[in-house]
């Protein structure tokens, strides 16, 4: 249905981290809060008299692929029409991911900056089953079956028609999509190799010495956990409880690794939380052994979250993930775990010799969560991931008018498209940039590589929009370069 109106798509990698213990999820929440605070400060200086965006809910089909199921849910969206020129102005759609979607999704960011230039209508759609876009019984195992990327894409088609009717859009109002899309998943354990590379990348404050220090610290942890007594670990790293059995030890290892992964993935997204500071701690011999430096890193992370201890209980984690209560301030862990089990994989084992983290984080540990929380056979997950890769084309999607934008220190860039597939499937890798860095509003401290990337994105979108003879925002087309 969406193909009836010419579409321009800007793609960035999936926004949520995969399994890395609860610490990784808490870091994710910190990043989202920090980004929202930065955006609010930005808006105080740059509101330019814009009125508040419209928040709306519309009845969305629960199951697009079964006409006998007439169930619906209320899906949330935001609209900002302040910048729009109705006759020829395009529509910029920001696609929500695996978290709450705020009004800032149509008020600030790269897409909003571009909307000012191209006089676009700004709209955003919250992903089904996340934020407020979920029925009260949506988290039950029975109803989670309607949470899938295929259903979410069909949601976009329905929303496209809904907005078209609400704002009397014509074929002259071309659509540009920003944010979450599903590129297909490659072997997700490759992500860990990229974390290792980022720790040793001097462009962002890393070094081989830093990478070695991290690897040596986790190697010491593994030797201690291989023994029968982990009481000193529990004290040194402030565990809320004893590590009872291999699953607790694996979760403990994931939580610690999540600190490093979270900092690398979200480099500079939070004050003083970046690879440079991480490496300064891990390479500072005056702070003690690498084991003691990891203790300091852990304490810094806990202090930033106001945590007195870290919950490393595997049973507590399972209980948390099994909860089907839809709360007023919802989290997204249960939903995202389900999608990983049913579609994406994105698991982070550490069997490779080059992995700098604990070897207690095994693929079996990750897959067993699917069985114990959702009753999903671990043996079926590979088939599910294979289908997702086949369905979306993995790293060779056959489509058009797509820009694949990645930061080269973002661990997830390994799962994206990194080379031009055609003249209209363009890959852009930003040197020294973190996860989705280009989508934030411009700041004075942005590095030249990030500024240049935004200019290229602007140029390419303008060129595609200008292919419509009636659209006069730009006159020249961008030449095709491979």
C-alpha positions in Angstrom: 0.0 0.0 0.0 2.8 2.4 0.8 4.2 2.0 -2.7 1.3 4.0 -4.2 3.1 7.1 -3.1 6.8 7.5 -4.0 8.9 6.8 -0.9 12.3 7.8 0.1 13.8 5.8 3.0 16.6 6.7 5.3 17.8 3.6 7.2 19.7 3.4 10.5 20.4 0.2 12.5 18.0 -1.1 15.0 18.2 1.0 18.1 18.2 -1.4 21.0 21.1 -3.4 22.4 20.9 -7.1 22.6 21.4 -9.3 25.7 24.0 -7.9 28.1 22.5 -8.4 31.5 20.2 -5.9 33.2 23.0 -3.4 33.4 22.9 -3.0 29.6 19.2 -2.2 29.8 19.7 0.3 32.6 22.4 2.0 30.5 19.9 2.1 27.6 17.4 3.9 29.9 20.1 6.4 31.0 21.0 7.1 27.4 17.3 7.7 26.5 16.9 10.0 29.5 20.1 11.9 28.7 19.1 12.3 25.0 15.6 13.6 26.0 17.2 16.1 28.4 19.6 17.3 25.7 16.7 17.7 23.3 14.7 19.7 25.8 17.6 22.1 26.3 18.0 22.4 22.6 14.3 23.2 22.2 14.5 25.9 24.8 17.0 27.7 22.6 15.6 26.7 19.2 11.8 26.5 19.5 11.3 29.4 17.1 7.7 29.8 18.2 6.5 26.4 17.1 3.3 25.2 18.7 3.2 21.9 20.6 2.9 18.8 18.4 -0.3 16.8 18.2 -0.5 13.5 20.1 -3.0 11.0 18.8 -4.1 7.4 19.0 -5.8 5.6 16.2 -7.3 2.0 16.0 -4.6 -0.2 14.5 -5.3 -3.7 13.3 -3.9 -6.3 15.7 -3.3 -9.0 13.0 -2.9 -7.8 9.5 -2.6 -11.3 8.1 -5.8 -12.9 9.4 -9.0 -11.3 8.3 -11.0 -13.4 10.8 -9.2 -11.6 13.6 -10.9 -8.2 14.1 -8.9 -7.2 17.1 -7.4 -3.8 17.4 -5.1 -1.7 19.6 -4.6 2.0 20.1 -1.4 3.0 18.4 0.2 6.4 19.4 1.5 8.9 16.9 2.8 12.5 16.9 2.3 15.2 14.3 4.2 18.5 13.9 2.7 20.6 11.0 4.5 23.9 11.9 7.0 23.7 9.1 4.8 22.1 6.4 3.9 23.5 3.0 0.8 21.5 2.2 0.8 21.6 -1.6 4.2 20.1 -2.3 5.9 19.6 1.1 7.0 16.1 1.7 6.1 14.0 4.8 9.0 13.0 7.1 8.0 9.9 9.1 10.1 9.0 12.1 9.6 5.3 12.9 9.6 4.4 16.5 11.7 1.5 17.9 11.7 -0.7 21.0 10.9 2.1 23.5 8.5 4.9 24.4 8.1 7.5 21.7 8.1 11.1 22.9 7.0 14.3 21.3 10.6 15.2 20.7 10.5 12.6 17.8 8.9 15.4 15.7 10.5 18.4 17.4 14.3 17.8 17.2 16.9 15.8 15.3 18.4 15.6 11.9 15.0 14.9 10.3 13.6 18.1 11.9 16.5 20.1 10.6 15.9 18.8 7.1 12.1 19.4 7.5 12.8 23.1 7.9 14.6 23.2 4.6 12.1 21.0 2.7 9.0 22.3 4.4 8.0 18.8 5.5 5.1 17.5 7.6 6.7 15.7 10.6 5.0 12.6 11.8 6.1 9.7 14.0 4.6 6.3 14.9 5.2 4.4 18.1 6.1 0.7 17.5 3.4 -1.7 18.4 3.7 -3.3 21.9 6.0 -0.5 23.1 5.3 2.6 25.1 1.5 3.3 25.1 0.8 1.3 22.0 -0.3 -1.9 23.6 -3.5 -3.5 25.0 -3.7 -4.3 28.7 -3.3 -8.0 27.9 -0.6 -7.5 25.3 2.3 -9.0 27.1 0.8 -12.5 27.6 2.5 -15.2 25.6 -0.6 -15.7 23.6 -0.8 -12.1 22.5 2.9 -11.6 21.9 2.5 -13.6 18.7 1.2 -10.3 17.1 4.5 -8.6 17.9 6.7 -9.0 14.8 8.5 -6.9 12.2 6.1 -8.0 9.5 3.1 -6.7 11.6 5.0 -3.5 12.3 5.6 -2.9 8.6 1.9 -3.4 7.9 1.2 -0.9 10.7 3.2 1.7 8.8 1.2 1.0 5.7 -2.1 1.6 7.6 -0.7 4.7 9.3 0.4 6.0 5.9 -3.2 5.8 4.7 -4.5 7.2 7.9 -2.3 10.3 7.7 -3.1 10.7 4.0 -6.8 11.0 4.8 -6.3 13.2 7.8 -4.1 15.8 5.9 -5.5 15.3 2.4 -2.2 14.2 1.0 -1.6 13.7 -2.7 1.1 12.0 -4.7 3.0 15.3 -4.7 3.5 14.9 -0.9 6.4 12.4 -1.0 7.4 10.4 2.0 10.8 10.1 3.6 11.2 7.6 6.5 13.8 8.0 9.2 14.8 5.6 12.0 14.0 2.0 12.7 13.7 -0.5 9.9 14.6 -4.2 9.7 17.7 -4.9 7.6 18.0 -8.5 8.5 20.4 -10.0 10.9 23.9 -11.4 10.3 25.9 -13.5 12.7 25.3 -11.3 15.8 28.3 -12.5 17.7 30.4 -10.6 15.2 29.3 -7.5 17.3 31.8 -8.4 20.0 34.7 -8.2 17.6 33.6 -4.6 16.7 33.5 -3.7 20.5 37.1 -4.9 20.7 38.1 -2.8 17.7 36.5 0.3 19.2 38.4 -0.2 22.4 41.6 -0.1 20.4 40.6 2.8 18.1 42.7 5.9 18.9 40.2 8.1 17.0 37.8 7.8 19.9 40.3 7.5 22.7 41.0 3.8 22.6 44.2 1.9 22.3 45.6 -1.7 22.2 46.7 -1.2 25.8 43.1 -0.4 26.7 41.7 -3.4 24.9 44.3 -5.7 26.5 43.5 -4.3 30.0 39.8 -5.1 29.5 40.6 -8.6 28.2 43.0 -9.3 31.1 40.5 -8.2 33.7 37.7 -10.5 32.3 40.3 -13.3 32.0 40.9 -12.9 35.8 37.2 -13.0 36.5 36.9 -16.2 34.5 39.6 -17.9 36.4 37.9 -17.0 39.7 34.5 -18.1 38.5 36.0 -21.5 37.4 36.6 -22.2 41.1 34.2 -23.1 43.8 34.3 -19.9 45.8 33.1 -16.6 44.3 32.5 -14.7 47.6 35.3 -12.2 46.9 33.8 -11.4 43.5 30.4 -10.8 45.2 32.0 -8.3 47.6 34.3 -6.6 45.1 31.6 -6.0 42.5 28.8 -5.4 44.9 26.5 -8.3 44.0 23.1 -8.2 45.7 23.3 -11.9 46.4 25.6 -14.9 46.2 26.3 -16.4 42.8 24.5 -19.7 43.0 25.4 -21.9 40.0 26.5 -21.3 36.5 23.5 -19.2 35.4 24.2 -16.6 38.1 27.8 -16.5 37.1 26.9 -16.1 33.5 24.6 -13.2 34.3 27.2 -11.6 36.5 29.6 -11.8 33.5 27.0 -10.3 31.2 26.3 -7.4 33.6 29.9 -6.5 33.8 30.5 -6.8 30.1 27.3 -4.7 29.6 29.1 -1.7 31.2 31.8 -1.7 28.5 29.4 -2.6 25.7 27.0 0.2 26.7 29.8 2.8 26.8 31.2 1.8 23.4 27.8 1.7 21.7 26.6 5.0 23.2 30.0 6.8 23.1 29.5 10.4 24.3 25.8 10.1 24.5 26.0 10.8 28.2 28.2 13.2 30.1 31.6 11.7 30.9 30.5 8.3 29.6 32.8 7.6 26.7 35.6 5.3 25.5 38.2 7.9 26.4 37.3 7.9 30.1 36.8 4.1 30.1 40.3 3.6 28.7 41.8 6.2 31.1 40.5 4.1 34.0 41.5 0.7 32.5 45.1 1.8 31.6 45.9 3.8 34.8 48.3 1.5 36.7 48.2 3.8 39.7 44.6 2.5 40.3 45.9 -1.0 40.9 45.6 -4.2 38.9 43.3 -4.5 35.9 40.9 -6.4 38.2 40.8 -3.4 40.6 40.4 -1.0 37.7 37.3 -3.0 36.5 36.0 -2.7 40.1 36.3 1.1 39.7 34.6 1.1 36.4 31.8 -1.0 37.9 31.4 1.4 40.8 31.3 4.4 38.6 28.5 2.8 36.6 26.6 1.9 39.7 27.0 5.4 41.2 25.6 6.9 38.0 22.5 4.7 38.4 22.2 5.1 42.2 22.5 1.4 42.6 23.6 0.0 46.0 24.2 -3.5 44.5 23.7 -5.3 41.2 21.1 -8.0 40.9 22.9 -11.1 39.4 20.2 -13.6 40.2 19.2 -15.6 37.1 15.9 -16.6 38.7 15.1 -12.9 39.5 15.7 -12.1 35.9 13.4 -14.8 34.7 10.7 -13.7 37.1 11.0 -10.1 35.8 10.9 -11.2 32.1 7.8 -13.4 32.7 5.8 -10.6 34.1 2.8 -9.8 31.8 1.7 -6.6 33.6 1.5 -3.5 31.4 2.6 -0.7 33.7 2.0 3.0 33.5 5.7 3.6 32.8 6.4 0.5 30.7 9.8 -1.0 30.0 10.5 -2.9 26.9 12.7 -5.8 27.9 10.1 -8.6 27.7 9.0 -7.5 24.2 12.5 -7.1 22.9 13.6 -10.5 24.3 10.6 -12.0 22.5 11.5 -10.5 19.2 15.1 -11.7 19.5 13.8 -15.2 20.2 11.3 -15.1 17.3 13.1 -13.1 14.7 16.5 -11.6 15.2 18.8 -13.5 17.4 21.3 -10.7 18.1 22.9 -12.9 20.8 26.4 -12.1 22.1 28.4 -15.2 23.0 32.1 -15.0 23.6 33.6 -18.1 22.2 35.9 -16.3 19.7 39.5 -16.1 20.9 39.5 -12.3 20.1 36.6 -11.6 22.5 37.8 -9.4 25.3 34.9 -10.4 27.7 34.0 -13.4 29.8 33.6 -16.8 28.2 30.8 -17.6 30.6 28.4 -15.6 28.2 27.5 -18.5 26.0 25.0 -18.9 23.2 23.3 -21.7 25.2 22.8 -19.3 28.1 21.0 -16.9 25.9 18.8 -19.4 24.1 17.7 -21.0 27.3 16.0 -17.7 28.2 13.7 -18.1 25.2 12.7 -21.5 26.4 12.2 -20.6 30.1 10.4 -17.3 29.6 8.4 -17.9 26.4 8.4 -21.7 25.9 10.2 -21.3 22.6 12.3 -24.3 21.5 16.0 -23.1 21.2 16.4 -25.4 18.2 13.8 -23.3 16.3 15.6 -19.9 16.7 18.2 -20.4 14.0 15.3 -21.1 11.5 13.6 -18.0 12.6 16.8 -15.9 12.1 17.3 -17.5 8.7 13.8 -16.5 7.7 14.3 -12.9 8.8 17.5 -12.7 6.8 15.8 -14.2 3.8 12.7 -12.0 4.1 14.6 -8.7 4.4 17.6 -9.6 2.2 20.2 -9.6 5.1 23.0 -7.3 4.0 21.9 -7.3 0.4 18.4 -5.9 0.4 17.0 -5.4 -3.1 15.3 -2.1 -2.9 15.8 1.5 -3.8 16.1 5.0 -2.4 17.7 3.9 0.9 20.6 5.5 2.8 22.3 3.1 5.2 24.0 5.3 7.8 26.3 3.9 10.4 29.0 5.1 12.8 32.1 3.0 12.6 32.5 2.6 16.4 28.9 1.5 16.8 29.1 -2.2 17.5 25.9 -2.7 15.5 27.3 -1.3 12.3 28.6 -4.8 11.5 25.0 -5.9 11.0 24.1 -3.2 8.5 24.9 -2.5 4.8 28.3 -0.9 4.6 28.8 -0.7 0.8 26.6 0.9 -1.9 24.3 -1.8 -3.3 23.2 0.4 -6.3 22.9 4.0 -7.3 19.8 4.3 -5.0 21.0 2.1 -2.2 23.7 4.2 -0.6 25.9 3.2 2.3 27.4 5.9 4.5 29.9 5.0 7.3 30.8 7.9 9.7 34.3 7.8 11.1 34.4 8.0 14.9 30.7 8.1 15.3 28.6 6.1 17.8 25.1 4.5 17.6 22.8 6.7 15.5 24.8 9.8 16.2 23.7 11.6 13.1 20.1 11.6 14.2 20.7 14.0 17.0 20.4 17.8 16.6 23.5 19.5 15.4 25.8 20.6 18.2 28.9 22.9 18.2 31.2 20.0 19.3 30.2 17.7 16.4 33.2 16.3 14.6 33.8 17.2 11.0 33.0 13.6 9.9 29.5 13.9 11.4 28.9 17.3 9.9 30.0 16.0 6.4 27.7 13.0 6.8 24.7 15.1 7.5 25.5 17.2 4.4 25.6 14.1 2.3 22.3 12.9 3.6 20.7 16.2 3.0 22.1 16.3 -0.6 20.9 12.8 -1.3 17.4 13.3 0.0 17.2 16.6 -1.9 18.2 14.9 -5.1 15.6 12.2 -4.7 12.9 14.7 -3.9 13.9 16.8 -6.9 13.3 13.9 -9.2 9.7 15.0 -9.0 9.4 17.7 -11.7 7.0 19.7 -9.6 9.2 19.8 -6.5 11.4 22.8 -6.7 13.4 22.6 -3.5 16.6 21.6 -5.4 17.4 21.8 -9.1 20.4 19.6 -9.5 20.5 15.9 -9.1 23.2 14.0 -7.2 25.3 12.0 -9.7 25.4 8.3 -9.2 28.7 7.2 -7.7 29.5 3.6 -6.7 
